[in-house]
Amino acid sequence: MTTWVLVADNSRARIFSVEKATSPLQEIRDFTHPEARLHEGDLVTDKSGRDRGPSSAHGIGADHVHKQDGAERFAATVCAELDAARASGTFKKLYVVAAPTFLGLLRKHQSSALKQTIGGEVDKNLAAQEPAIIRKHLPDYL
């Protein structure tokens, strides 16, 4: 039974495969979302509006809206890829390791069938770590 491990944050998602319960992780896929590393101002072309009151001026606008939208789309894309692999029988069990805020987005976009394959979750940002370090945060027997 093949087990997959998803390790992700809002800018990168890596999928690892584990053939046996105690096997090391083998990276099979790497998704990137480079826009997540940009500043909010780099994602929009206009400046937000200004409100000039009698004694002060301050900016009007929703901070981090574009970054949040991008993270939502990235989470949806990752979940769609996982769901397609689940439906084709590529893996039977999934472990999810993700930065806490991105883990919430992933949960939001998982289908009920995909949720049933999840064997466990770890709310840590390990997306840039080596496979051996990631493996230490997972159960001994996957």
N, C-alpha and C positions, 0 to 999 in steps of 0.2 A: 504494500500500500504506500503510494507516494504521498509525502507530506510537503507542503510548501510553507515557507516563512516569508511574510511581507515585512520589510523594514522600511519605514517611511517618515518623512517630514513634509512640510509644505513645498519643498523645492526638489525633492528626490524620493523615488521609491525603488527599492531593490527587491527582487524575488529570488529566494533561494529554494533549492530542492534538497530533500533529505530522503534517501532511499531506505535506510534502515533506522530503527528507533534511536540508535546511539551514533549514527554517522555524522561526519562533519558537514557543514553547510556548503553547498555548491551553487554559486550565483548563476542564474539562468536568464535574468532579465533586469534591465536598468532603465527606469523612466526618469526624465528630468523635466523640471518646470522652472527654467531660468528666470522667468519674470518674478518669481517669488523673492529673488535676491535683490531686486531693484528697489529703490526708494519710491514711495508713493508718487512723488512729483515727477519721476521718470515715466510713470505709466499714464499720465494724463497730459493733455496739450494745453489746457487752460488753467489759469490760476483760479482758486476759489474766490468767491465774492468777498467784499469787505462791508462791514457795518460801521458806520460812523455815528456814534452817539454824541451827546452833548459834552462828555468829558473824556471819551476814549474811542479808540478804533480797534476792532478785532476781526479776525477772519471768520467767514461763514463757510461751512462745507462739512461733508462727512469724511473724517479722517480714516484712512486705511480701507475705504470701501472697495477700491479696485484690487488691492492685494487680497482681500477676503473673497471677492468674487473669483479671482484666479485660483485661490486655494480650493474653493468649492468645486470649480470645474476640474481641477487636477484630481481631487478625491473621487469625483464621479467617474473620470476616465479610468483611474486605477481600479475602482470597483467593477466597472464594466468589463475590463480585461480579466479580472479574477473570476467574474461570473461566467464569462465565455469559456474559460479554462475549466471551471467546475462543471459546466454543462457538457463539455466534451469528454469529461472523465480524466483529464490530465492530472488532477490531484484529488485526494479524498479528504484530507484534513489540512487546515490552515491555522497558522499561528500569526498573530499580528503584533508587531513591535513598532510603536509610533509615538512621536512627540504628542503630549497630552491634548493640545488643541486640535492637531490633525487627526488624532484618534477619534475625537468626537465627530469630525467631518466624515471620516470613513464609515463610522457607525450609521450616520445619517443616510449614506448612499448605498449601503449594502442591501441586497435583496434578502428576503426571508430565507431563500434556499442557500445563499452564501453564508448567512449567519449560522445556519445549522452545521456548517463544516468547520466552524472556528473552534479549535481545541483550547485556546487561551490567548490572552492579551497581555502585553507589557507596555505600560505608559512611560516610555523613556525614548529620548531622541538618540538613537544609535545609527542613524542612516549613513553617517560617514565613517563608522567603525569597521574594523577588519572582521571577517567572518568568525574567527576564533573568539573574539570578544563578545560578539552578538550571541554566539552559541552558549556562553557562560550565563546569559540572562534567561535562557530557555530551560524548560524541564529537562532532566537527564534523559528521559525516554520520551521521544516525540511520538 
